[in-house]
Amino acid sequence: MRAAGAILQYLKETEPNSLNLLTNLRVYSLDEFMTLDAATRRNLELTESLRGEVKGSLLGALDQTITPMGKRLLRQWVSQPLLDLPRIRARQDGVEFFFGAGMPRAELRAALKPLADLERLTNRLLSGHAQPRDLVALRETLQRLPAVRQTVPADAAPLHSTLQLLSPCEDELALLESAVADDPPATLQNTGIIRPGYSAELDGIIAASAHARDWISNLEGIERQRTGIKTLKVGYNKVFGYYIEISQGQAANAPAEYIRKQTLVNAERYITPEMKEYETLVLNAEERIRETELRLFREVCATLAQATRKLLGTARALAALDCLSALAEAAALGGYVRPEVLEADVLEVRDGRHAVVENSLAGERYVPNDIVFETGERVRIITGPNMAGKCVTGDTLVWTGNGLAPIRNLQPPNACDQGFTTPGRARADDERCGIQLAFL
């Protein structure tokens, strides 16, 4: 707790706005997931290849996610393989459900595709950086949540805990639909953000401004008819504002209530008290509208920010559904099966296939291989000629024992009992799906 307090104090002094992004503190243990140092992550090419690309990595072979939230979560799953057997099996159950339910999986993935990044949008609300278009994206995402929920059967037991987090956010959606215009400007510098009818105050200002503009636009015709001066016209400039202009030949016929404002060579310019009142309404209305809309926009954002826990919970539920359905999609495309994960000290792989290498083979057949450790067997030394598949076999061991199985995906092998083994590597800079293979 002292360390957490020190971090919070540091953020308070250096980045006070970022404190709004923290909703709770959670203690985690290193025993929850497999600890992998940077060198191990790099050599195993979990999230990127040795060339620094996602393609050619384990993540690249598995990533069929649709949403940005799902992509981030899947990267986290790959980077932190779980060690807790019940949690491993729970995630496997979720993947297996979507694997066996092809139509709901396709419907869910189609419903997820148009969703915006709900997690990022919520964080922008909390940090005070949200723009009008962000609220439109948030509104459209919340409007599509019922369609996402309907794609998952109510009796999907493996997804029960995830679906509990998926809130329809009805109050937040109602606020966005009533407050934000259909097509607001991109920034807060322009007006038109708030929907008409949401604020009586704003509607009154807009109505008064519109009435004043109409009055001024009709003034020229009315005054010509009233005074009989055909050369009378109404104009505007930034120095004097609105004015009534009469030619010098007709200036003597100007009504007594006209107040001379400016004399030109060929004309006289006048104002009237009533005109100045309407001019004030017109000139000040834009600034008043902008200030009022900005205040209302911030109030809407503050109200939405109070629902942060609900919005983030929904975002995490969407990310989990995306990841589970994506892993099931990868399994269906790759012909993977569910491994049997045991606490026993045993490792058995039948017809194991290297997911990354297999994906890189364009129209070529990958030859599967078996790996079976006998009782008490802990280490194997793999020998053979160059290009014989030593590294691929070694990676099958690593990825089956420490990679794929802990993240609870369906696996290429036909049978897999997970133990724990770390094979030796011929070289640390091998690249399985490229041309940089080890030569002994």
C-alpha positions as CSV (number, residue, x, y, z in Angstrom):
1,M,0.0,0.0,0.0
2,R,2.9,2.4,0.7
3,A,4.2,1.9,-2.9
4,A,0.7,2.5,-4.3
5,G,0.4,5.7,-2.2
6,A,3.8,6.9,-3.5
7,I,2.7,6.4,-7.1
8,L,-0.6,8.2,-6.5
9,Q,1.2,11.2,-4.9
10,Y,3.7,11.3,-7.8
11,L,0.7,11.3,-10.3
12,K,-1.0,14.0,-8.2
13,E,2.0,16.3,-8.5
14,T,3.0,15.6,-12.1
15,E,-0.2,14.4,-14.0
16,P,-3.2,15.3,-11.8
17,N,-5.7,14.7,-14.7
18,S,-4.5,11.1,-15.0
19,L,-5.8,10.3,-11.5
20,N,-9.3,10.3,-13.0
21,L,-8.4,7.2,-15.0
22,L,-7.8,5.2,-11.9
23,T,-11.0,3.5,-10.8
24,N,-9.5,1.0,-8.3
25,L,-6.4,-0.7,-7.0
26,R,-5.9,-4.4,-7.4
27,V,-3.1,-6.6,-5.9
28,Y,-1.9,-9.4,-8.2
29,S,0.6,-12.2,-7.6
30,L,3.3,-13.4,-9.9
31,D,2.0,-16.8,-9.2
32,E,-1.1,-16.0,-11.3
33,F,0.7,-16.1,-14.6
34,M,4.0,-17.4,-16.1
35,T,6.8,-14.9,-15.6
36,L,8.8,-14.5,-18.8
37,D,11.7,-12.2,-19.1
38,A,12.3,-9.9,-22.1
39,A,14.9,-12.3,-23.7
40,T,12.5,-15.2,-23.4
41,R,9.6,-13.2,-24.9
42,R,11.8,-12.2,-27.8
43,N,13.2,-15.6,-28.5
44,L,9.8,-17.2,-28.3
45,E,8.4,-14.5,-30.6
46,L,5.2,-14.3,-28.6
47,T,3.9,-10.9,-29.7
48,E,6.4,-10.0,-32.5
49,S,9.0,-11.7,-34.6
50,L,12.7,-11.0,-34.4
51,R,12.1,-8.5,-37.2
52,G,9.8,-6.6,-34.9
53,E,6.6,-7.5,-36.7
54,V,3.4,-9.1,-35.4
55,K,3.4,-11.3,-38.5
56,G,5.5,-14.4,-37.8
57,S,4.7,-14.3,-34.1
58,L,2.4,-16.4,-32.0
59,L,0.1,-13.4,-31.6
60,G,0.0,-13.0,-35.4
61,A,-1.0,-16.7,-35.8
62,L,-3.9,-16.4,-33.3
63,D,-5.1,-12.8,-33.7
64,Q,-8.6,-12.9,-35.4
65,T,-9.9,-10.1,-33.1
66,I,-12.3,-7.5,-34.5
67,T,-12.1,-4.6,-32.0
68,P,-9.2,-2.6,-30.6
69,M,-10.2,-3.7,-27.1
70,G,-10.0,-7.3,-28.1
71,K,-6.6,-6.9,-29.7
72,R,-5.2,-5.4,-26.6
73,L,-6.6,-8.1,-24.4
74,L,-5.4,-10.9,-26.6
75,R,-1.9,-9.4,-26.5
76,Q,-2.2,-9.4,-22.7
77,W,-3.3,-13.0,-22.7
78,V,-0.4,-14.1,-24.9
79,S,2.1,-12.1,-22.8
80,Q,0.9,-13.4,-19.5
81,P,0.1,-17.1,-19.8
82,L,-2.0,-18.3,-16.9
83,L,-0.9,-20.9,-14.4
84,D,-4.2,-21.3,-12.5
85,L,-5.8,-24.5,-13.8
86,P,-9.5,-23.5,-13.1
87,R,-9.0,-20.2,-14.9
88,I,-7.3,-21.9,-17.8
89,R,-10.2,-24.3,-18.2
90,A,-12.7,-21.5,-17.8
91,R,-11.1,-19.7,-20.8
92,Q,-10.9,-23.0,-22.7
93,D,-14.7,-23.5,-22.1
94,G,-15.4,-20.1,-23.6
95,V,-13.3,-20.8,-26.7
96,E,-14.9,-24.2,-27.1
97,F,-18.4,-22.8,-26.9
98,F,-17.8,-20.5,-29.8
99,F,-15.8,-23.2,-31.6
100,G,-18.9,-25.4,-31.6
101,A,-21.4,-22.6,-32.2
102,G,-20.4,-21.4,-35.7
103,M,-23.5,-19.3,-36.4
104,P,-23.5,-17.4,-33.1
105,R,-19.8,-16.8,-33.5
106,A,-20.2,-15.3,-37.0
107,E,-23.1,-13.2,-35.8
108,L,-21.1,-11.9,-32.8
109,R,-18.1,-11.0,-34.9
110,A,-20.4,-9.2,-37.3
111,A,-22.0,-7.3,-34.4
112,L,-18.6,-6.4,-33.0
113,K,-17.2,-5.0,-36.2
114,P,-18.8,-1.5,-36.2
115,L,-18.1,-0.9,-32.5
116,A,-15.7,1.9,-31.5
117,D,-13.0,1.6,-28.9
118,L,-15.3,1.9,-25.8
119,E,-12.3,1.7,-23.4
120,R,-10.4,4.5,-25.0
121,L,-13.6,6.7,-25.3
122,T,-14.3,6.2,-21.6
123,N,-10.7,7.1,-20.7
124,R,-11.0,10.3,-22.8
125,L,-14.1,11.2,-20.9
126,L,-12.3,10.7,-17.6
127,S,-9.2,12.7,-18.7
128,G,-11.3,15.6,-20.0
129,H,-10.1,15.2,-23.6
130,A,-13.3,14.1,-25.1
131,Q,-14.5,15.9,-28.3
132,P,-18.1,16.0,-29.7
133,R,-17.3,13.2,-32.2
134,D,-16.2,11.0,-29.4
135,L,-19.6,11.2,-27.8
136,V,-21.2,10.4,-31.2
137,A,-19.0,7.3,-31.4
138,L,-19.9,6.4,-27.8
139,R,-23.6,6.8,-28.6
140,E,-23.4,4.6,-31.7
141,T,-21.5,1.9,-29.8
142,L,-24.0,1.8,-26.9
143,Q,-26.9,1.7,-29.5
144,R,-25.3,-1.5,-30.9
145,L,-24.9,-3.3,-27.5
146,P,-28.3,-5.0,-27.6
147,A,-27.5,-6.5,-31.0
148,V,-24.2,-7.9,-29.5
149,R,-26.0,-9.4,-26.6
150,Q,-28.6,-11.0,-28.7
151,T,-26.0,-13.0,-30.6
152,V,-25.0,-14.9,-27.5
153,P,-27.5,-17.6,-26.4
154,A,-28.9,-17.1,-22.9
155,D,-27.8,-20.6,-21.9
156,A,-24.1,-20.1,-22.7
157,A,-22.9,-21.1,-19.3
158,P,-19.1,-20.6,-20.0
159,L,-19.9,-17.0,-20.8
160,H,-22.1,-16.2,-17.8
161,S,-19.6,-14.2,-15.8
162,T,-18.6,-12.2,-18.9
163,L,-22.1,-11.4,-19.9
164,Q,-22.8,-10.1,-16.4
165,L,-20.4,-7.3,-17.1
166,L,-22.1,-6.5,-20.4
167,S,-24.4,-3.6,-19.4
168,P,-26.8,-2.0,-21.9
169,C,-25.9,1.4,-20.3
170,E,-29.5,2.6,-20.9
171,D,-29.2,5.8,-18.9
172,E,-26.0,6.8,-20.5
173,L,-27.4,6.1,-24.0
174,A,-30.6,8.1,-23.2
175,L,-28.4,11.1,-22.2
176,L,-26.3,10.9,-25.3
177,E,-29.4,10.6,-27.6
178,S,-31.1,13.6,-26.0
179,A,-28.1,15.9,-25.5
180,V,-25.7,15.4,-28.5
181,A,-26.6,16.5,-32.0
182,D,-26.6,13.9,-34.8
183,D,-23.7,15.5,-36.7
184,P,-21.8,17.8,-34.3
185,P,-18.6,19.7,-35.3
186,A,-15.3,18.0,-34.8
187,T,-14.0,20.4,-32.1
188,L,-15.4,22.5,-29.3
189,Q,-14.6,25.7,-31.2
190,N,-17.7,25.5,-33.3
191,T,-21.4,25.6,-32.3
192,G,-24.0,22.9,-33.1
193,I,-22.9,20.4,-30.5
194,I,-26.0,20.2,-28.4
195,R,-29.3,18.8,-29.8
196,P,-32.2,21.3,-30.0
197,G,-34.7,20.7,-27.2
198,Y,-32.1,19.5,-24.7
199,S,-31.6,22.9,-23.0
200,A,-34.3,25.5,-22.7
201,E,-31.6,28.1,-22.0
202,L,-29.7,27.3,-25.2
203,D,-32.9,27.1,-27.3
204,G,-33.9,30.5,-26.0
205,I,-30.5,32.1,-27.0
206,I,-30.7,30.5,-30.5
207,A,-34.3,31.6,-31.0
208,A,-33.5,35.1,-29.9
209,S,-30.6,35.2,-32.3
210,A,-32.6,33.8,-35.2
211,H,-35.4,36.4,-34.5
212,A,-32.9,39.2,-34.4
213,R,-31.3,38.1,-37.7
214,D,-34.7,37.9,-39.3
215,W,-35.6,41.4,-38.0
216,I,-32.5,42.9,-39.4
217,S,-32.8,41.1,-42.8
218,N,-36.4,42.5,-43.1
219,L,-35.5,46.0,-41.9
220,E,-34.5,47.3,-45.3
221,G,-37.8,46.6,-47.0
222,I,-39.8,47.9,-44.1
223,E,-37.9,51.2,-43.8
224,R,-38.0,51.8,-47.6
225,Q,-41.8,51.4,-47.5
226,R,-42.2,53.5,-44.3
227,T,-39.9,56.4,-45.4
228,G,-40.5,56.3,-49.1
229,I,-36.7,56.5,-49.7
230,K,-35.9,54.0,-52.5
231,T,-32.2,54.3,-52.2
232,L,-32.2,53.3,-48.5
233,K,-30.3,50.1,-47.7
234,V,-29.1,48.2,-44.6
235,G,-25.4,47.2,-44.4
236,Y,-22.8,45.9,-42.0
237,N,-19.1,46.3,-41.3
238,K,-16.8,45.3,-38.5
239,V,-16.1,48.8,-37.4
240,F,-19.6,50.3,-37.0
241,G,-21.7,47.2,-37.1
242,Y,-25.2,47.4,-38.7
243,Y,-26.3,50.7,-40.2
244,I,-28.9,52.3,-42.5
245,E,-27.4,54.1,-45.5
246,I,-29.2,56.9,-47.4
247,S,-27.8,58.7,-50.4
248,Q,-26.8,62.4,-50.0
249,G,-29.7,63.5,-52.2
250,Q,-32.2,61.8,-49.9
251,A,-30.5,62.5,-46.6
252,A,-32.8,65.5,-45.9
253,N,-35.8,63.1,-45.9
254,A,-34.3,60.9,-43.2
255,P,-36.7,60.3,-40.2
256,A,-36.0,62.3,-37.0
257,E,-35.4,59.1,-35.0
258,Y,-32.4,58.2,-37.2
259,I,-29.1,58.9,-35.5
260,R,-26.3,60.0,-37.9
261,K,-23.3,57.6,-37.4
262,Q,-21.0,58.3,-40.4
263,T,-20.8,60.7,-43.3
264,L,-19.5,59.6,-46.7
265,V,-18.9,61.4,-49.9
266,N,-22.2,60.2,-51.5
267,A,-24.2,58.9,-48.5
268,E,-25.0,59.2,-44.9
269,R,-25.1,56.3,-42.5
270,Y,-27.5,56.1,-39.6
271,I,-28.5,53.9,-36.7
272,T,-31.6,53.5,-34.5
273,P,-31.8,52.5,-30.8
274,E,-33.9,49.5,-31.8
275,M,-31.4,48.4,-34.4
276,K,-28.6,48.5,-31.9
277,E,-30.6,46.3,-29.5
278,Y,-31.0,43.7,-32.3
279,E,-27.4,44.1,-33.3
280,T,-26.3,43.3,-29.8
281,L,-28.4,40.1,-29.8
282,V,-26.9,39.0,-33.1
283,L,-23.3,39.8,-32.4
284,N,-23.3,38.4,-28.9
285,A,-25.4,35.3,-29.6
286,E,-22.6,33.3,-31.3
287,E,-20.4,33.7,-28.3
288,R,-23.2,33.0,-25.8
289,I,-24.2,29.9,-27.8
290,R,-20.6,28.7,-27.8
291,E,-20.2,29.3,-24.0
292,T,-23.5,27.6,-23.2
293,E,-22.9,24.6,-25.4
294,L,-19.4,24.2,-23.9
295,R,-20.8,24.2,-20.4
296,L,-23.6,21.8,-21.3
297,F,-21.1,19.5,-23.1
298,R,-18.9,19.4,-20.0
299,E,-21.9,18.6,-17.8
300,V,-22.8,15.7,-20.1
301,C,-19.2,14.4,-20.0
302,A,-19.2,14.7,-16.2
303,T,-22.4,12.7,-15.9
304,L,-21.1,10.0,-18.2
305,A,-17.8,9.9,-16.3
306,Q,-19.8,8.9,-13.2
307,A,-20.6,5.7,-15.0
308,T,-17.0,4.8,-15.6
309,R,-17.1,1.5,-13.8
310,K,-20.1,0.4,-15.9
311,L,-18.6,1.6,-19.2
312,L,-15.3,0.0,-18.5
313,G,-16.9,-3.2,-17.4
314,T,-18.9,-3.3,-20.6
315,A,-15.7,-2.6,-22.6
316,R,-13.9,-5.5,-20.9
317,A,-16.8,-7.8,-21.5
318,L,-16.8,-6.9,-25.2
319,A,-13.0,-7.5,-25.3
320,A,-13.3,-10.9,-23.7
321,L,-16.1,-11.9,-26.1
322,D,-14.0,-10.7,-29.0
323,C,-10.9,-12.7,-27.8
324,L,-12.8,-15.9,-27.1
325,S,-14.6,-15.8,-30.5
326,A,-11.3,-14.9,-32.2
327,L,-9.5,-17.8,-30.7
328,A,-12.4,-20.1,-31.8
329,E,-12.2,-18.6,-35.3
330,A,-8.4,-19.3,-35.4
331,A,-9.1,-22.9,-34.2
332,A,-11.7,-23.4,-36.8
333,L,-9.5,-22.1,-39.6
334,G,-6.4,-24.0,-38.4
335,G,-8.1,-27.2,-37.4
336,Y,-7.0,-27.0,-33.8
337,V,-8.3,-29.0,-30.9
338,R,-8.6,-28.4,-27.2
339,P,-5.6,-29.6,-25.2
340,E,-6.1,-31.5,-22.0
341,V,-4.4,-29.4,-19.3
342,L,-3.3,-31.5,-16.2
343,E,-1.5,-30.8,-13.0
344,A,0.4,-34.1,-13.5
345,D,4.0,-34.1,-14.6
346,V,3.4,-35.3,-18.1
347,L,3.7,-33.9,-21.6
348,E,2.2,-35.7,-24.6
349,V,1.7,-34.2,-28.0
350,R,0.2,-36.2,-30.9
351,D,0.5,-34.8,-34.5
352,G,1.8,-31.5,-33.2
353,R,1.9,-28.7,-35.8
354,H,3.8,-25.4,-35.5
355,A,1.1,-22.7,-35.9
356,V,3.4,-19.9,-37.2
357,V,5.4,-22.1,-39.6
358,E,2.3,-23.8,-40.9
359,N,0.6,-20.4,-41.6
360,S,3.7,-19.3,-43.5
361,L,3.6,-22.3,-45.9
362,A,1.8,-21.2,-49.0
363,G,0.1,-24.2,-50.4
364,E,2.6,-26.6,-48.8
365,R,1.9,-29.4,-46.4
366,Y,3.2,-29.2,-42.9
367,V,4.3,-32.6,-41.5
368,P,3.1,-33.0,-38.0
369,N,5.2,-34.7,-35.3
370,D,4.6,-36.4,-31.9
371,I,6.3,-35.5,-28.7
372,V,5.8,-37.8,-25.7
373,F,7.9,-37.5,-22.5
374,E,8.1,-40.7,-20.6
375,T,7.7,-40.9,-16.8
376,G,10.5,-39.0,-15.1
377,E,11.9,-37.6,-18.4
378,R,12.7,-33.9,-18.1
379,V,15.2,-33.0,-20.8
380,R,15.6,-34.0,-24.5
381,I,18.5,-33.2,-26.8
382,I,17.3,-33.0,-30.4
383,T,19.9,-33.7,-33.1
384,G,19.7,-34.0,-36.8
385,P,21.0,-32.5,-40.1
386,N,20.5,-28.9,-41.2
387,M,17.0,-27.9,-42.0
388,A,15.6,-31.1,-40.4
389,G,13.1,-29.2,-38.2
390,K,15.0,-29.2,-34.9
391,C,13.9,-25.7,-34.0
392,V,10.4,-26.3,-35.1
393,T,10.1,-29.3,-32.9
394,G,11.6,-27.4,-30.0
395,D,9.2,-24.6,-30.5
396,T,6.3,-27.0,-30.6
397,L,7.4,-28.1,-27.1
398,V,7.7,-24.5,-25.9
399,W,4.5,-23.2,-27.4
400,T,2.5,-26.2,-26.3
401,G,3.9,-26.4,-22.8
402,N,4.3,-22.7,-22.1
403,G,2.5,-20.7,-24.7
404,L,-0.6,-21.9,-26.4
405,A,-1.9,-24.2,-23.6
406,P,-1.6,-21.6,-20.8
407,I,-3.7,-19.0,-22.8
408,R,-6.3,-21.7,-23.2
409,N,-6.6,-21.8,-26.9
410,L,-7.5,-24.8,-29.0
411,Q,-4.3,-26.4,-30.2
412,P,-2.9,-27.9,-33.4
413,P,-2.0,-31.2,-31.7
414,N,-4.6,-34.0,-31.8
415,A,-3.8,-34.8,-28.2
416,C,-1.9,-32.7,-25.6
417,D,-1.3,-33.2,-21.9
418,Q,0.5,-30.2,-20.6
419,G,3.6,-30.4,-18.5
420,F,6.4,-28.0,-18.3
421,T,9.6,-28.2,-20.3
422,T,12.1,-25.8,-21.7
423,P,14.1,-27.1,-24.7
424,G,17.5,-26.0,-25.6
425,R,17.8,-23.6,-28.6
426,A,20.5,-23.9,-31.3
427,R,20.7,-20.2,-31.7
428,A,18.8,-17.3,-30.1
429,D,18.3,-15.5,-33.4
430,D,16.5,-18.2,-35.3
431,E,13.5,-17.1,-37.3
432,R,11.1,-20.0,-37.9
433,C,8.9,-18.6,-40.6
434,G,11.7,-16.7,-42.4
435,I,15.1,-17.8,-43.9
436,Q,17.2,-17.3,-40.8
437,L,17.3,-20.8,-39.5
438,A,20.0,-22.3,-37.4
439,F,22.8,-24.3,-39.1
440,L,24.8,-26.6,-36.8
